Each structure stands twice: as structure tokens, then as C-alpha cells.
Amino acid sequence: MKKNSKITGDGFSFGLKSGAFLLVFIYAIVLSSGLKASEKVSDYKSVFRPFYDDDGKLEIAIRDFNLGSVPESLTVDPYTFKTGIIKRGKRAVKSAPDKDWKDTPYVKALYRYAAGDRLQNGGIHEGEGSYDGVFITVDMCPSKRPFDKDLFVATAGLTGKSPVDVAIAVSGLWMERHRDEFNWIRGLERSNRLNITWINHTYSHPYESSRPLRENFLLTPGVDMEREILRNEILMIGNGVTPTPFFRFPGLVSDKDLMSRLKALSLIPVGANAWLAKGETPVSGSIILVHGNGNDPVGLKDLLDFYNKRSDDFRDGSLKALPLAAAFRSR
């Protein structure tokens, strides 16, 4: 296999089944929406390349692409899960040996949550330990309805302090069809009212109401999961959003094969144990799931009720809105 198609070391393997070629799957998709001509994203591909930058910091490149004519990489800090976009070759000065990266929190999480074959709610669904807060996640699936502005206003004002942490699982079609609403949310981020962790929620979020779960969402016959994920990342980058190493399956539906392919893309699946529209109640350490795309009036009401009921706790800091990366404590 080519160098960037398989990374191994002491039992750690990012290789693929024969014929999949996932890690060298190149998308020459160019998305000009919202971009200058010189800033088009092209030659987008998945890689796994641990390295030390010129400051001696360990990072892992998980995507290579061109931004205009400039070669760039999407990188992950394997200790903090923070991602960044750097000019390829400028900061990557030394390859990192296997022993330096295989036991980092990020890589261990990749393997921990790639295991299992649950049909629904695979991946992390609550924080790994004791917490004095909750993880608020908002799904933005494709929708014809206006978004729930009140949800974002209430979240931004939750603690009386800025910024408030929230994770938004965004689909590409929602971004394209609701550009003004998307930019309004970005305004809350730019004004430091929200600290947003952007979760990949696929480009088109495939769904057919008549299909059973095992043949629906990303399990729908003919759906190309890799294309759905990478195309959405391209769109995110093209609109000024840096993708994170987190992914939410549409409908929270997956199987063993999808989990394995997600790991090969270096992404961690995020589920939930407090899907509000299903009547699940948040507790400390819960990953809350609500939709902010206008399609979830029950979940929206329950979230705002939860905010009101616990408003004093959020204000005095005894209950916190936590950043998603803080959910990973196991070593």
C-alpha cells in the first residue's frame, strides 16, 4: 500500500479492506460558494500522518488538500482534540514514531469508539467520568423550515458569561439552503457568545421514511459514506469552519462496517444519552441531543424547560455547558 494508505504500529492499523482505498480516496470537488476564486478547495483526501511541528508539538494530519494553489493540511492535536489548518510542509518538520502517538487520548478514542455494532447510538454518548455539567449538541439536518433562533439565543445567554460551549452537528444541505441562518450562528461564534465545536453530520443526511433502519440513513443502498463525509468537510472549510475529529451519524444509525470506515477517516462517532424528543432526561455528564433546524418542537421545548429549571445552577457555575472534547477522560 502507499505510505498514506496505511499506518501501523504495535497492532494499530489504519489500513482498509482490499479494494476500499479509503485513505487515498481523493475528491477533486471544488466548492466556490462563499469563496474567492483563489480559495477554492480541491484535491481533498484523507491521510493519517503524525508529526512534530517546528515548535516540537505533536500533531496528526488527517486531511491534505489545496486551498487555491496553496497545499494545506487539517491537523488534530491528539491530546486536546483541537483541529487546525496549516500550510503543508511549513510546520511539519519531523515524523513522529508510533510510540509517541498510539497512546494519545485522540487515537485511543478512535479505537475505543470504533468497536461495537449497535444499530443506534454507537460511539460516545456520555462523558467518561464525573462531571459538573452537560454537553449540549444541536443537530442541523436538511430542513425546509426556518431554524430555531430562540434555541441559540437561549444557549448563548445561558450562563451570563461568554462564550458558552455548544456542539453543532451540521449537514451540508442545511448550510447551503440556510446561508443567512448559518451566517447568523457564525456571528454568535465570531462575537464570542458561543464557543462552537462543529460536528460533521454528512452532506445530504440521507433518509427515507419508508425504509427500515438497517436500510436507511447511511445504510441506504448506494449511499457513499466517504463522499458524504468528505464533501461536507470541503463545504465547511469553504465557509470558514474548521472541521473537528467528531462525527454524528444521521439518525444515530450505523453498523460495524460503518464504524470501521469512520475510524479509517480518523473520526470519532458522537451519540447521546439525552435525546430530548425521545423523552430522555439529562443528568450530569449527559450528551444532550436536540435539533435546531425547525423540525423538533418537542426537543426545543424540553431544552428550554431544562434551561429554565436549571438557570440558577448555570448562572452560579454549579452546572456547566461543557466543550465536547472534555467528554474524553479515559486513558
Secondary structure, 3 states (H helix, E strand, C coil): CCHHHCCEECCEECCCCCCCCHHHCEECCCCCCCCCHHHCEEEEEEEEEEEECCCCCEEEEEEEEEECCEEEEEEECCCCCCEEEEECCCCCCEECCHHHHCCCHHHHHHHHCCCCCCCECCCECECCCCCCEEEEEEEECCCCCCCCHHHHHHHHCCCCCCCEEEEEEECHHHHHHCHHHHHHHHHHHHCCCEEEEEEECCCCCCCCCCCCHHHCHHHCCCCCHHHHHHHHHHHHHHCCCCCCCEECCHHHECCHHHHHHHHHCCCEEECCCEEHHHCCCCCCCEEEEEECCCCCHHHHHHHHHHHHHCHHHHHHCCCEECCHHHHCCCC
